Each structure stands twice: as structure tokens, then as C-alpha cells.
Amino acid sequence: MSSEASRKALSLSLGAALAQARHLEGLAGLGSDDSTASERLLDVQEKNPGFLVQIASDGLSLEQKMQLETWLLNLDLAVPMTIYFKRRQSLAPRVTPAVAGASAEGPKKGPFGVKFRLKPIAGVKKIIAISSGKGGVGKSTVSVNLAAGLALQGSRVGLLDADLYGPSIPLMMGLHGPMPISADQKMIPLEGFGVKVVSFGFMTDPYNPVIWRGPMLSKALEQLFYQTEWGELDYLLIDLPPGTGDVQLTMIESLPLAGGIVVSTPQAVALLDAHKGLSMFEKLDVPVLGLVENMSHFQCGACGHVDDIFGQEQIEEFARSRRTPILARIPLHRRIREASDSGVPLIHSDPAFAQYYMSLVEAVMEMELSPKATGDQEMPAVSP
Ligand code: ADP
């Protein structure tokens, strides 16, 4: 059969399969009848090896997409295919306005159907959130080195330490509060290593816990987002507290994020929580840019011996099952801890180790965080 004929045959089979799938439990939302269900098949293109199949995902949840994808891939069609999900109709804009030249304000539906309005930060192009399921996995160390590395490459960078309960960025960047206030009552970020830094740590007592309820926290965060003189920034990185709590929700309901990065160590107990962080981004429609594997292996400072103390299989499986690229693998090494404690980001202080973070910097710089990727379209469920 010619390739054009096999493409047509595949389109027909997939159309019929979509119509059938609407009878499956959980996939009723595919369409009210056979033709509306099969209309979800947008395109079938030849792609070596096999075919690239595009399915309209409007209104489908992540679970439904995964269920549909499994169903289609398990059909006995005997052709290799890669499935992409994309929206036919774009969502209310989650567009980085400075890139798009458009307003990103517009109502969106949040969890439980609550509407919220995304509001850009004037002058800020790409906002990237850095999260982890657990504390102590190295999220702040990654944030500091990514920010300093992007600045070293000539980007204009801000770093917002939103880890209210354990702000460690001031120590890692060698900065001390308080932040100056401008004549029009805006906060002026402190600057270190070419990065504009704002931290709860500049405003709170380091030895006393912050005990704030949700609404107070949201108000404080919104002030940090919008009442700060960020100036013109290519990237604003947000170092989140661990978990999936009030700070995360306030941020996702306020800012037009370009994407999220999840930091995890490779053992199962940490990855369990990393799943939740990743699902949070996916459920709230924030593109997941990838995973940073920290403490990937132990490297002895004295003899250089390398030990895979946490194992590798589980993180590989995590990346595969969640279809998420691993953007960098960073060893567990005394010098990384020492650099954090010294207040000079490792990317500045140790060229031999800088390479681990530089690969992350390059991966982020190469990403097309254009309006299309940030919101007009949905991130594909499957990488080609
Ligand atoms: P989190 O932000 O996830 O709570 P931190 O970045 O504050 O974690 O890191 C916790 C501690 O672990 C810090 O003392 C930091 O210097 C250290 N650390 C982080 N990554 C590494 C690493 N790869 N090797 C050695 N120490 C590390």
C-alpha cells in the first residue's frame, strides 16, 4: 500500500476508534454522537518512523487524555504512531504579554470551577516556577544557579523567593534585607550576580516562623509580584515552597506562567511527591518544562569515587511515565553545599561544577517559550 493510502486507511480506523471510545467509561465527553467524536481526529501525518496523529483535546482532562491515548495505542492497527493532543480553541490567554504584545488578562477556570484572572507583571517576559514535592531536595540551590547562569549568558533575570516558610535564597546569594522602598511605595529588589532578588527572607525574622493564614499569604505574594520594581526582565524565576499549597495556587491563579520546572532527588519517596507537583502544573494548565534530578549520584570530594546511592531506575521510569524530559542531573557533592553556604552561587565559584547547572541554563534558553507554547496551545501529551 502506498504511504498516502496507508495514511488514509489509518485516518479511517482512528476516526472509527474515536467514535467507539466515546462509549468507554470516563470518555463520554468525546462527543455526543459518532461523528462529533470522530471529528476530534485533527490530522494524521507521515513521520518517520510511522505517523503523527493529532487529536483535539478541548475539554478533556489529563486523565481522559491518558486513557484515550492508551486506548488508541493498544488498538491492533499495526502501525507505529505518536499521538499529540492539541486544543482546537485556545484557552483564555495565558500569553506572556511582553512577548505577544497583548494583554494576558482574562478570566480562567481554576480548580472547582472558580474563575480567576491572570495578570501579567509589567516588563516581565517569561515567568518560570520552580517546585519540588519535598523540602531539602535542592530546589533553591537549583533556582539560584539557574538564575545566575541565565544572567551570565546575558539575560535580564529576577528571582522571587516565595518559600515563605524557609527562605534560603538570601543566604545562598549573600544578600541581606531589608529591601529599599521607592518613592511610589514599590519594593526595590536587591541585586547579586546580575540577578534581581526579592525574598520573604528580606522581610522576616530568620529565627522565628511565619504563621500566616491563606488570605494574608495571598495578599503578601501579590505585593511581591506586582508592587516590586522588576524593570525589564527576560526571565522571572519563582522559587516555590515545597508541596502544593496556598502559595502555588495564588501564583497559578495570578500569573501567566511560561512553565514549571520540578526538582527532585531520584529515590522513590521523593518522586512520589514530585508526581504531585507535576500533576499540579498539568491540572492547572501550566506547561511542564522538565525535571531536574538533584543528588543524582554521590561524588566523593576526596577521591572522586561515584556512587549511585539513590538508584537511577525510578527517576528514569518517572520521566518516561510522565513524558517529562530530565533537563539536568546534578551530583551530590560537598562543593555544592559549600557554595550555597558561602553566598556565592556555584556557577560563579567553581567552573568544574558549573557545567552541571550550565546544561540546565542552556536547556531553558533553548526552549521556545513563545506565546504559542505558553498558552495558545496546549503542551502535547506525548513528545515526538
Ligand atoms: P530546598 O530548596 O529543596 O529546600 P536547598 O536548595 O535549600 O533545598 O538545599 C538543601 C541543602 O542541601 C542546602 O544546604 C544545599 O546546599 C544542599 N544541597 C543542595 N543540592 C546539593 C547537592 N547537589 N550536593 C550537595 N549539597 C546540596
Boltz pocket constraint, residues with backbone or C-beta under 6 A from the ligand:
constraints:
  - pocket:
      binder: B
      contacts: [[A, 132], [A, 134], [A, 135], [A, 136], [A, 137], [A, 138], [A, 139], [A, 140], [A, 141], [A, 142], [A, 168], [A, 294], [A, 295], [A, 330], [A, 331], [A, 332], [A, 333], [A, 334], [A, 335], [A, 336], [A, 337], [A, 338], [A, 340], [A, 341]]
      max_distance: 6.0
